[in-house]
Amino acid sequence: MSSSNARTINRLLWVAQIVVALLFVFAGSMKFIMPAAKLQQGPVVLPIAFIHFIGICECLGALGLVLPGVLRFQTWLTPLAAAGLTVIMIGATVVTVLAMGAAAAIFPAVVGAITAVIALRRRDRSNIATLADTRRVTHSAARDFVLSAPHTHITGS
């Protein structure tokens, strides 16, 4: 794979990780903000303790998607967090299919597929480039481009 393709894939993975992390922070925090009665409405009623457990897992998974790469510390946690979120989304997809049908389960299935791709693409340590590494490569490429460009001076007449 060329370095240009690797950078593009890394950037796409970072965008996916950030968007999915925001989604899971929102979903996980709502499990604590909303009243228990609202959380247990619908065709499938899950125990509130289980809903809170899922909320904690979603928030921690969201942090695990982003913080290891940003902090450049324990980057092996990112694919584990993504895999854990994939398991949660498999469960969400199954519960949604049983409760509301296949059409309603498209969203959790797509989110689960995205987390699975993140887990697979980030499992190799050599494939985990941090956000700072991406910026540094981008800046060095821009600097090299500017330095290699022919310099022309425009003089006033």
N, C-alpha and C positions, 0 to 999 in steps of 0.2 A: 504494500500500500504506500502510495507516495505521501510525502510529508504534508502536502496541500490537502489531500483527502483525509489524512489523520487529524489535521487541525479542524477541518470542517465537521468531521464526525464528533470530535471533542466539543466543539461549540454547540452542536445540536444536542449532544448529551447534557451539557450544562444547562441549556435552555429547558430541556425536558425535566431535568432534576429540579430546577428552581420552580417551574410552573407546578409540577406535581407536589413539591414540598409545600408550596403555598396552599394548594388544594387540601392536603392532608392536615396542615396546621388549622385551617378553617374548619374542616370536618371534625377533627378531633376536639377542638376547643368548643364547638357547638354542642358536643355531647355532655359538656359540663355547664354550659351557659343556659341551655334550654331546660325548662322544667321537666321532671321525670315523667309526668303525665303525657306531655307532648311527645316525648321520645318513645313511649310505649303504645302509641296509637297505630292503627293499621291492622292488616290481616295477620301479621306475625308479631307476636309480643315477646321480646327478649328481656331477660332479667336486667334490671338497671345496673347491677354490679358488672355484668358482662359488657353492657354498652359502655360503661366507664372504663373498663379494661381495654376495649377496642379503641376508645378515645385516647388513652395514654399511649397505646402502641402506635397509633397514627401520628401523634405529636412527636414521639421519640423517633419514629421512622423518618419523618420529615426532617428532623434535625440531622439524622444520620445520612440523609441524601446529600446534604450541603456542607455541614461543618467540617467533616474530615478533609475534604478537598480544599476548602477555604483556609483552614488552619494548617494544612499540610501535616496532619498528625493522624496516625491510625487510619490511613486511607482504605485499608481492607474492610473497614466497617461499611463503606458505601454500598458495595454489592450485597452485603448481608441485610442492610436496611431495606434495599430495594426488593430483595427476595422475601423478606418478612411482609412488606406491603403487598407484594404479589399474592401471598397466601391470604391476607385479609381481603383482597379484592376478589379472589376466587370464592371465598365464603360469601361476600356481598353479592356476587353475581348469582350464586346458587339460591340464596335467600330471596333475591329479587325475582328470579325466574319462578320460584315456587309461589311467591306472594302476588306478583303483579304481571307475570308473563314475560316472554322473551324480549318484547320490544322495550320494556323498561330496563332490562338488564344490559342493554347495549353500552350505556355510559360506564358502569363499573367494569364491564368486560374490556373496554378500550383502555381505561386507566390501568387495569391489571396487565394488559399487554404492554403498555408503555413501561410500567415498573419492571416487567420481565426483561424487556430489551435493555433497560438500564442495568439490571443485575447481570445480564450476560455480557454486555459490553464493558462493564467496569470490573469484572472479576479478575482480569489479568492486571497485575500491578503495573506492568509497563504501559497499559492502556489508560491508567489513571493520571491524567494531566490535570493539575490544579488550575483554577481560574486565573491565578497569578501567572502560571506558566503560559497559558493561552495569551494573556495580555503581553507578556514579555516577548513571546514569539511574534505577535502581531506588531508590536512596536519595533522590534529589531528588523522585521521584514520591511516595514514602512521606512525606517532609517536607511536600510540598504538600497531601497528603491530611490529615495531622494538623493543619496550620495552617488548612485550610478547614473542618474539622469543627466543628460548634457545640460550644462549651465549656460544659459543665454542671458545677457544683460540687456535690458531695455533702457535706452537712453532717450532722453527728451530731445526734441529738435528745436 
